[in-house]
Amino acid sequence: MTFNSSNKVILATSLAATLLLNACVTTQKTQTAKENTNTIQNQITSFSPRAETQYLSQEQAFKRSERVSNVNYKLNFNLTGDESFSASSIINFDLSDNNNPLTVDLSDANISSLVINNISMTAEAITTNYNNGFITLPAKQLVKGNNTVTVNFTRKHSTNGEGLHRFKDPVDGKVYLYSHFEPAAAQQMFALFDQPDLKATFELTVSAPKDWTVFSATKETSATPQGDFTLWHFPKSLTLSPYNFSMHAGPYKMWQDNSGKYPLRLFARQSVAEQITPKHWFTYTQQGFKFFDEYFGLPYPFEKYDQVLVPDFLYGAMENSAAVTFSESSFLTNGEMSQSRRQRLASVIMHEMAHQWFGNLATMKWWNGLWLNESFAAFMATLATSEATEFDNAWRSFYAGGKQAAYSADQQVTTHPIEVPVPSTANAFDNIDAITYSKGASVLNQLRHLLGEKTFQQGIHNYLKDNAYQNAVLDDFINSLAKASGKALNQWQQDWLYQAGVNTIEASYQCEQGKITSFELLQSADDSQPTLREQKIQLALFNATNPGFKLTKKVAVIYQGETTNVAELIGATCPDLVYPNYQDWAFVKVNLDERSFNTSKQYLAQIEDPLLRSMLWQSVWDSVKDGNLPLNEYFDVALANAPLEQDYTTLGQILSQISSAQAYLNKGLGSQNAYVSDIASQLEEISWQSTLANSDNKNMQRRWFNSYINFAHSPAALDNLFKLLSGQHSLENLTISQDIRWDIIAQLSRFQHTKANELIAHELTIDGSDTGEKSALYAQVIAPVAQVKVDWLAKIQQKNSDMPFSKLRTAMSALYPSEQNHLSEQSATQRINLLSEIDQHNGPVFMRSYSSLIPATCSEQSVARLAQALKDFSGLSAGTKRSLLIKHQEDKRCVMIKHTLSL
């Protein structure tokens, strides 16, 4: 699964994923998943009734899978397009004993009949044995050996992106359905054993309106007309975990490509078909299959490959076997797709495709193994994108994006080991964050360098071959790599997977008469996470030439412990710059020595290697966040060097850092402060002039223009945007697409342009699509009007709101931009006081978005308010508690950065 970057559930603004509080704030060694699994296995011999909750504990799941095997589902659905559907689940399975009751998961359904081994249950018995979360099958109705259970029911479609989601297109009124099950939402669509280690086969029959297309994990064997409906039949699937199965239905537009080894189909709503370039999708998909077939040494395990863009999706994409879902909000585009979005598309296609082998073919036993699925897919997506597509800069993009998010998350008070216990399905996504995805991917990458590329690849092949169509645990994966390499990986596993925190390395050296006389690598760790680790890195020495820089020495070093002597560098020319993680092999924070840091600040634009330049930009920015470099000095460096940057990826990194820096200024000093106002004016002018200067490079021009939209705030700049929107002005080689039009309108509303409200209403008449409705909502909510904030906050906080969650989520993201910190402060106390109540009445999906509204307004008062909330609200869910801890830590950092300013 890929998290949606617009919500930053994985990158900069966090998933609000959660660890149990004790693991967040103490330094106790975390119990390993293996130890936890052994504890659970020791408990399964005794029977205890399942807790009356919608969530399944690991203990209860393992008790169930000890008894149940050889599961097959025959599923029948009657779909009409209405708000509810009817269905039946026929569950065939073997049972090792009938000494105790057995539960079957089914959420919020109206059960019309329940048949257990040919015995129909009475209505009273159904009521007694169904709690709207699961059905309890009485022991006396079960038999040792083969059992068959049939459940007939009706249920409302979901509208929150889980289960069988229903969406009605506002443009043409057509209804579309899609499913999403991870981690345990299949029970919102049919009755089953909803846990990953009870793999099963799925056979599917669907009655749907005659103008609909239905698709699933297998290719249909028949589609028989029946009046106004069509009866679709799908044959028995290969063995899958329930969360990997899917079914999608609606009047989807379909494109096909049968030119490659595997038949490909692409689906999307009819009203958005023009916003899709199928050539991009099919090109990257074909490139991915060629790469993965060769890399894994095993052919793609499923007979066809479908990809579908869906609305209201909670994440970026989901790896359903042979029928992958993608978020419309991430991949629809009005006009030509930018380079960054094309690269994002290629990467996500690769990510979900890697899961077809690693996750779908070989699957984790329980949710503590989800990190390995996602880390591996993130690693493989970057590798495949870099080596199989036009985007050979993929590792640089990973460094600037996902890896920085991982470094940040690993330095928070809520950091956690890569692998942690997951007590129940309620906690499955608690730790799905940048540590899970990007630190995990980085750790796998450094292991590849440590073992050697071919050895690592052989270990992956062995793991997939040995565990095909089965469930596996971490030890299976590690043992495959250890066997292939002949290297014991027990200590590596302990240090990297079961211990939290990021280490720092720094070069310490002496020179005499222009030559190095001593050279050491110093490794350190935070006191709260003291583990020191072994890694293989490249040390690089550079000397300034006139102009530019020259690489004078490069050595590979395996370092460990506090100090590692590097004898190979004795006698080398004394460098102007030392970088201890050249080419980014390692997961480690680099602290530049004083000489190298000063060199970096002075010569950033002259460093030719784009990855090194990117890493040095990051070192400068890290110094701000660590309190070692005043923010105003960072702006001196950034404003002088950013306009000189010619690399598209690095420019994106720099502009993102500058936006974050401006947010610190806005929140710390207020947008009316003279220095803040001056910086804002410079950013506005630089981004506009750079837009004009890059008219011959459409990718760079578009990147600068997007920043200009974001930085525009003065009456003159807003009027310039208005004239571009209305056609009074134009830019050479830049088309103002519908997407850009909405971005401009939102910025005009954000700074109260006199025409803003009129423009929003008018644009909706042009673009009444789902995207248009959400864009208009965003533009309305972002307006700096106190009553607008009050009204929308009330709608967001309302219990049982009728508004679709996707629109509530859009409103949350627009409510308090950094320059409206004073408006945020006006409702801060109310939001804190209601946090516990809102957390109690909403689930983790809602709270992951709502966490952005926990007030952190960059003042001593705000820090104290958050600290008090941490003391007072002991009953918060683990996810919300974690969000509160992160907000408190970030607020303290903002205050620290404010006090470090030297104006």
N, C-alpha and C positions, 0 to 999 in steps of 0.2 A: 504494500500500500504506500502511496505517496501522499504526503500532507500538502494541502493547498497553500501555496506561497502567499496568496493574497491575504490569508488569515494568519499566516506564519505559525501554523501549528508546529512546524519543524524548525523554522529558522528564527529570524530576529525577534519577533514578538511572542514567541513561545506557544507551545501547545497547552500550557497550563497543566501539563501532565504531573503526576503526583507520586511521591513515595510515602510510605508509612512514616509518620512524624518522627518516630524514634530514629529511623534511618536517616532522616533529613538533618537532624540537629545534634546527633551525638557522634562520637568517633569510634563507637564499638564496631568491631569487625562484623560485617554483614554476613548472615548465614548464607552459605552458598546454596544455589538451587539444588545441587546434588544432595546436600545434607537435608534440605527441606523435603525433597522428594522421598528420601529414606524415612524421614519422620512420618510423612503421610502414609507411606506403604505399610509402616508398622501399625498404623491405626485402622487399616481397612478390614482387619479380621473381625472387628466388633461392629455390630449394627447399631446405628443411631438414626432416628428419623431426620429427614432433610429439613432444614430451617425454612420457615414459611416466608420466603423472600424471593424476589425475581432473579436473584443472582445465585450462581452455582459455585460452591466452594471447591477448592482443589481436592480436599479430602473426600467430599461426596462424589466428585467426578471420578476419582480413582477407584472408589468403592464400586461405582457403577461399571466402569470399564473392566474391572476384575471379573464381573459377572456376565457382561454382554459381549458378544462377538458376532461376526458374519452378518452385518447389518445391511439390509436392502430397503430402499424406500420406493414405493410406487405412489406418485403424487398426481392428483387430478385437480385442475383449477377451472372454475367458470368465471370468466372475466367479461364484464359488460361495459366498463368505463365509468360505472357509478362509483360512489364513495366507498362501497363495501364489495367484497368478493366472497364466493363460497368455494369450498375445497374439501378434499379428503386426503388423508395420509394413511397409507397402508404400510405398516412397519413390520418387516419380517426380520427376526433375529434369533440367535441362539442364546440360551441362558444356562449358566453353569449350575445354578441351584434355584429352587423356588421356596427357600426358607423365609424370605422377607419380601416386603413390597418393593416395587420398582417404580421410579418416576420417569415420566416423559414430558419434555418441555413444550409448552404452548402458551403464548402470551395473549391475554385479553381477547379471547375468542368466545363465541356463543356456540357451544357444542350441541349438535342436534342428535348425534348418536355415537356410542362408544361400544365397540365389539372387541372382546378379548378372547382369542382362541375359540371363535364361533359362538360365544356367549354374549348376548346383548345386555348391556347394563341399563338399569332403569334410570329414569330422569332423576329420581332421588339419589341414586348411587352416584350419578355423574356430578350432581351438586355437592355431594359429600366429599368426593374424591378430586375435585378440581378447584383450585384456589386462584384462578386467573393467571397463574404463573407456571404451574405444572400440574399434570395429572398423576395421581398415585394409583398404580395398578395393584390391586390386592394380591397378596401372595397366593391365596387359594385359587385365583383365576389363572395363575401362571403355571408353566410346566418346565421341568428340567429338559433342556434340549430346545427344539425349534418352537417359536411362538410367533403369532401374528396378531397385531393390534390394528384396528381400523378406527380412525377418528374422522367424523364428518362435522364440519363447522362452517360458520360465517365469521367474517372479521372485517373491520374497517381498514382501509388502506392507511399506511403511515404517511405522515406529512413532514417528518423531521429528518428524512434522509436515511432511515434505517428500515429493515423489513422490506415489504413490498410497497415502495413509495409511489404515490400518485401525484401527477402534475397536470394541470389544465393550462394549456397555452393561451395567454391573454390575446394573442394576435388572431388566431383562427378558431379557438375553442376546442382544439383537438386534445385528447387525453393521452398521456404517455405514462407507462409504468416501468420501473426498474427495481431491482433488488440490491440490497447491501446487507451483509450478515456479520462482518467482523466487528467485535469479537464473538458475540453470542446473540445475534438478532435474527437468525433464521427462524427462531420460535415465534417471531412476529409474522411469519408467513405460513408455516406448517408445523405439524407435531413431529418431534424428533428427539434424539439424544444430542443436545447442542453442546458438544465439546470436541476438541480437535483430535483426540486419540481414539474416538470411535468413528473411524473411517468407514465409508459405506459406498454402495452403488446407488445411483438415482435413475429412476425411469419416470418419464414425465408425459402427461397428456393435458392439453390446454384447449378449452373452447374460448375463442376470442372473436370480436367483431371481424367481419370479412375483409375490411380494408386494413387490418392490422398485420404486422409481422411479429412473430414470436421467435425468440432464439435463446439458447441455453448452453450448457456445457458440451452437448453433443449436437450434431447436425440432424435436423428433423428427417424422419423416414417417410412421413406422409403429412399432407395438409389437405384435409377433405372438406369441401364446401358443404355446409348444412344451413341453407337458407341465408339468414343475415349473419351467420357466424361461420367460422372455419374451425375444424377440429385438428389440432396439431398433435403429432405423436413424436416423441424423442426416445431413442433406444437407451438401453441401460448404459450408464457412464462407466468409465474406469473408476477405481476406488479413490474417493475424495474425502477430505475432511469437510464437515458441513459448511464451514465458513467459505470454502472455495467453490461451492456450488452457486448457481445463479439462474435467474429467469427474468427476461425483459420482454415487454410487449407494448405495441402501439403502432400508429401509422408512420413508422420511421422511414426516412429516406435512406436508401442503401446504395453504396458503391462497392464494386468487387474488383479484385485483382487476382487472377489465377496464373500469373506469369512466372511465379516462383515455385519453390518446392512444396509450399503449403498454401491452400486456398485462403485468401484474406477477404474480409468484409468490414466495411465501416458504416456505422449508423449514426443518424442525428435527426433531431426534429426537423420537419419540413420547413418551418418558418425561419430556421437559422442555417439552412443548407448553403446559402450563398456566402456564409462567413467561414466556410471550410475549404481548404485546398487539399483534396484527397491525395494529390501527388506527394505532398510532404509526408503524409501519414504512411502511405504505401512504401515510399522510398526508405524511410527510416526503419520501418518494420522489416522489410526484406533484408536490409543491411544487418539488423539485429539477429535475425534467424541464421544468416550465414555465419556471423561471428560466434553465436552461442553454440550452434551445432558443432563447430570446430573446437571451441574452447572446452566445452564440457565433455566432448567425445561421446555424447549420447544424443540421438535424434529427439526432436520435439515430441513429447509423449502424447499429444492430443491431435485429433484428425483435422481440425480447422482452427482458424484464429479470427475471432470477431473483436472489434473495438467499437465502443458506443459512447458518444458524448451525451451527458445527462444533466438536467438542471437541478438546482437546490442541493448539489452534492456536498457532503460534509468535508471531503478530503480532495486531494489532487487527482487520485486515481485509485483503483482497486483491482487486484490481480485475479479476479474470478477465473477459474479454469476455462480457457478457450473463449471467454466472453468478458473482456476487460472493460470496466467503466472508467470514464474520464470526466472531470468536472468541466462543464461548459465555461464557467467563469475564468478558467485558466487558459482555455485553448480556442475559444471563439474569437474571431477578430474581424472588425470591419476595416477593409482595406488590406494592404500588404502586411504580412506578418513580419515583425521586426526580427533582427538577428537573434536577440536575446530570447524571444519567445519561441523561435524555431529551435534554438538550442535546448530550451526548456522542454519543448515537445519531444525532441529526440531523446533526451535524457530520461523523461518519464516513460516513454515507450520502452526503452531499454530496461528500466527499473522493473516495470510490471512483467516484461517478458522473462527476465531473469527469475522471477518468482515461479514461473511455470515449471521450472526444474527445482529450484531451491525454495520450497514452501508448499508447492502443490504436488509435485512428484514425491519428494522427501519432505515430511512435515514434522513440525515440533510436536512433542507429546502434550505439553501444557503451555500456558501463556507466558511463563518465565522464559521460554525459548523464542518469543516473538522478536526480541532484539536481534537474534542471529538471522532470522528471515530478512529483517529490514536492513540491518547493517550490510549483509552480504549483497542484497539487491542494490543498495546505494553504492557500494564498492564496484560491483559489476557494471552498473549503469554508467559510472564515470569511465571505467576502463573501456567499455564497448563504445561509448560516445566518442572517446578520444581516438580509438583505433579503427573504428568502422564507419565513421561519418565525417562530414566536412569540418566538424568542430574539434579540431586537434588541440584546442585550448581548454578542454573539459576539466583537466586537473587544476588548471589555474582558476577556473570558475568555482570548482569545488573548494579550493583553498580560500577564496575570497568570500564565499557564501556559507555553505554548510559547515565547514571546518571552523570558521570563526564563531559560528553559533555554538558549536560543541565546546570550544575553549571557554566561551562565556558561561555556558551552563555548568561546566565542570568546576568553575570558580565561584559558583553560587552556594549559599548556605544549604541549598536543597540538592546539592550534587549527590549522586548515587553511583554505585558500581554499574557496569554495563549489564551484568546479569544479577537480577534480584528475585526474591520470592514473590509470587503473585497469589495471595491467599484465595481470591475468588474472581469470578468474571467481572465483578464490580471494580476490581483493581487492574484489569487487563491493560488498560491504557494509562495507568497512573504514571508510568515512566517511559511513555512513548514520546521522546523529545529528541533534542539534538545530540544527546549522549547516545541514545539508542541508535539513531540513524548515522550521524556523521562521525562521532567519536568511534563508534563500532566499525564504520567503514575505514576510518583512518588507521585503526588498530590492525585491521585485516591487511591493509596496504603495507604497513610497516612489517608485518609478519611475512608478507610476500617478499619484501626486500631481505629480511633476515634469513629466510629459508632458501631463497632463489626462486625465480619466476616459474621455471619448469617444474620444480619440485612442488611448489604450491599448487599449480594447475593439476598435477597428477593426484595430489591429495583430494582436491575437489572432485575430480572424476571418480575416485574410489568411493568417496562418501555418497555421491548420488547413486552410483551403481549398486552399492551394498544396501541402501535404504529406500530404494524405489518402491513406491506405493505403500510405504510403511511410515510409522512415526519414529522419530529419533530424538535423542537428547544431546546436550553439548558434548559430553564425553565421546559420543560417536564421531562427531566432527573433529574434535581435537585428536583423537586416536588415529583417524585417517591421515591427518597431516603429519603426525608424529611418525607413523609407519612409513610414509612416503619419504620423509626427510632423514629418518634414523636419529632424530634429535628428540630428547625428552622435553616435553612442553608443559610439564606440571607447574613449574615455577612461573613460567610465562602466563599460563592460565590464571594462576592465583593473583599475580601482580596486576595483570591487565583487565581481567574480567570480574574479579571479586573485590577489587579495591578501587575506591573513587579518587578523583583528584587529578590535576594535571601538573606535571613537573616543569621546572624551569632550568634551562641550561645557559651558561655564559662562558665565553672564552676569557681566560686569564693568561696573559703572556708578557714576557719581557724582551726588549730589544737592546742590542748594543752595536754601535757602528753600522746601523742599518740592517742588522740580521737578527732573527729570532734566536734567543738564547734559552728560553723555557716556554713551554706551552701546555696548559692544562684546560680540561673541560670541567666546569663545576656544575654539579647537579644539585638542585634543592627542591624542597616540597613544602607546602603549607603545613603548619603545625597540626592542623585538624585532620590532614590527610597525608601522613608522613612517608608513605611508600616511595622508595626510590626504585627505578626500573632499568632494565637493560634495553637498549635500542641500537639500531644501526643507522648512522647518519653520514652525510657528506659535509666535511668542513671545507670552506672555500675562503681563499685570501684574495683580496683585490687591492690594486694600487691605482691612484688617480693618474691619468695621463691628461694631456691638454690638446683636445677636449676628451671627455669620456672616462671610462674605467676599463681596466684590464684584469682579467682573471689570471693570477700568477701562480696559484697552487690549489690543488683539489685533492683531498684524501678521504677515503671511506674509513670510518671509525666505529667500532662497537664500544659504547661507553656503558658503565654501570657504577653504582655507588656514588659517593659524594665527589670523588676526584678521579679523573682519568688522564694520565699523562699521554701526550701525543708526540712521541719522539720523532716521528717522520717530519715534523715541521721545524725541527731545530736546524738552523742555518739558512732557512728560507728568508727571502726579502721581507723586511718589516712592513706589514700591510697598513693601508689607510682604512681598510674595512675588512672585518672578519664576520662571516655569517655561518653559524654553526649548524644550520639545517638546510643547506643548499639543496635545491630541487625538491624540498619538502618530502623527504622520505618518512620522517618521524612525526609522532603526535607529541609535541612538546612546545612549550612557550619559550621564545628566545628573548633573552635580556641582552641587548647589545652593550658591549663595553663602551666607555665614555668616548673614546676616539672614533669608534665606528658609528656611534649615535650622532655625533656632530658632523661626521662625513655625510651620513645619510640625509640629514636636514639640509645640508648645503648643496648637495649634488644630486638630489632625487631625480630630476628630469634628465640627467646625463647618463644614468645607468641603463644600458641597452637591453639587458635581459629582462623581459617583461614579468616573469615570475619573481625574480629577485626584487625588482622594483616594487611589485605588489607586496612582497613580504616586508620590505622596508617601510612602505607606507603604513602597513599594519603595526610595525614596531612603534612608529611615531604616534599612532592613534592609541595604542595600548598604554603608552606613557601618560596620555591624558587621563584615561580611565583608572590608571593606577595612582594618580595624583602626583606624578613626577614631572609633568610638563604642563604649564598653565595653558588653558584653553585658548587664550589670545595668541600665545606663541604658535600653537597648532594652526590657527587661522592664518598667521603670517606665512607659514610654510605652504599651507594648502592653497591659498589664494594666489600665491606666486607660481606654484607648480602645476596646479590642476589644468589651466588652459593649455599647457604645453604637452599634456598627455595624449599620445597618439594610439594607444592600445585600447580597444573597445571594452574588453573585460576589466582591465585595471581602472579605466575611467569610471565604469559603473561602481566599482568598489570605492573609489575616492568620493564620488558624488553621494553615495550612501553614507559614508562617514561624515561628510560635510553636513548632510541633512540631520544626522544625529547630533552633531556638534551644535547646530543652530537650535535644535530642540532643547539642549541643555541651557543655552543662553536664554531662550524664551521663558523657560520654566524657572530658571535661577534668578534672572535679573528683570524679566518682564520685557515685552516687545517694545515698550515705550522708552526704555533706557537708551541713552545716546549712543553708547558703544554697540548695543544690540541693533539699533536702527541703522548705524553705519555699516555693520557687517551685512545686514539684510539688503541694503542698497547695493553693496558691492557684489553680492551673490546674484542679484537680479541683473545687474549690468554685465557681469562676466558671462553668465549663462546665455544672455541674449547675443552678445558679441561673438561668443563661441558658436552659437547656432548659425549666425551669418557666415562665419569664417569656414564652416564645414559644409557648405552647400554642395561641394563636389564629392562628399562622402555621406551617403544617405543614412548609414547606420550611426555614424558619429553625430551627424546633424540631429537625428531623431532623439538620440540619448541626451544631447544638450538641450533640445527643445522641451523634452519632458521635464528636465530640471528647471528650465525657465518657467514653465507653467507652475511648478511647485514653489518657486522662489518669488514669482510675481506678486506684488502686494501694493505698490504705489499706485496712485491714480493714473499716472502715465502708462505704467506697465499693464494695468487692468484694461485701460482703454485700448492699448495695442492688441491685447488678447480679444477684446470685443470686436475690433475691426478685422482681425484674422477670422474670427468666427462668422462674421456677417459678410465676408468677401470684399470688404473695403481695402484690406491689405492682403498680400500673399507672400509666401516664401518660396524662393527658387528650389525646385525639386522636393518640396514637402507638401503632401496632400493632407488636408484637414479631414481625416476620416470621422466616422460617427463616434468611434471610441474617443478620439482626441476632442471632438466637440463636447462630449460629456465631461471630460477632464477640465476643459476650459470653463465650462459653465459652473462646475463645482468650485473652481478657484474664484470665479467672480462672486459666487454666493458666499464663499468663505471670508471674503474681504468686503462684502456688502456693496458691490457694484449696483448702481441704481437700476439697471435693467435685469438683475439676476432673477427675480421671481417671474418676470415676464418671459425670460428666456427658458426657464425650466418648463413652464406650462406650454410654450410653443414647441419645444423640442419633443415633448411627449406626444404631440400630434404627428410628428415625423417618425419617431421611434417609440411605438407603444409595446415593444417586445418586453419579455421578462427582464432582459438586461437593461432596457430603457427605463422600466419601472424602478428597478433598484438604483440605477444611476440618478434618477430624479429624486428618489428618496434620500440618497446620500447627499446630494446637493442641497436639499431642504434642511436636513439635520445639521449640516456643518456650518450653517449661517450663525454668526456671532450674536444671536438674539437670546436673551435670558429666557423669555417665555417659550421659545422653541425648545430649549434644553429641558425646561421643566415638563413640557407636554410630552416630549419623547421619552424622557426618563420614566415618566409615569406609565407609558405604554410598555416599555421594556420590563418594568418591575411588576406589571399587572399579572395576577395569577390566572392561569388557564387562558392566556390570550388567544384570540381567534386569528391573529396575524401570523402568517407563515414564519417559521423560525428563520428561514433564509433572509427575510426582510428585517426581522428584529436584529439579526446578526449584522446586517448592513448598517442599521441605525447605530448600533453599539460602536462600530468602527469609525463613525463620523462625528460622534458626539462632542469630544473634547480634544481638538488638535492643540499642539503645544502653546501656540500664541494665545489660546483662549484659557490659559491657566486660571485666570481670575474667575471665569465662569465655572470652571471645574471646582474651584474652592467654595463657591456658593452652595453647592449641593454635597460637598465632601462629607460633612458630618452625617447627613441623612443616609448617604450611601453606606457609610461604615456601620451605622446603627442598624440598617436593614440587612446587612450582609448575611448574618446567621439565618434569618428567616427566609431569605431568597434561596440560600443554599439548601435549606431544608425542603423547600417546595419544588426544587428543580433538579434535574438529573445532571450527570457529568457533561453531556453534550452541550447543554445550555450554559453551564458554569464555565466551561472552557472559554467561551466567548465573553461571558459576563465579567470574567476576571480582569479584562481590560478597563473596566469601570471602577475597580478598587482605586480610591483616590490617592495619588502620590504627587504632591504639588511642590516639592523641592524647597521645603522650609523646615526649620527645627520643629515648628508646630505640627507639620505633616508627619515628620518622622516619629514624633511622640505619639501622635494619634494612631499610627499604625502599630507602634509598640504596645500601646494599650489594648488595641484590638486583639493582638496576639495573646495577651494575658486573659482577656475577657471571654473570647470565643473558643472555648475548649472543645465544643461539640461540632466544629466545622468538619465537613467531609475532607478526606485526605487531599484531594485535588485543590480545593479552595484554600485549605490551610497552606499548602505549598505556594499557591499564587500570592497569598498574603505575605509569606516570608520573602518571596522574591521582590515584591513591591517595596517592602521595608528596606531590604538591602539596596535596591536600586535608588530609592529616595535618599538614603544616606550617601550614596555615591554622588548623586546630583548635588547635594549640599556640599560635599567635599570638593567637587569640581568648581562650584561657585566660589568657595573660600580660597581656592588655589589661584584664581584669576589675579593677574598682576597688571591692573589698569592704572 
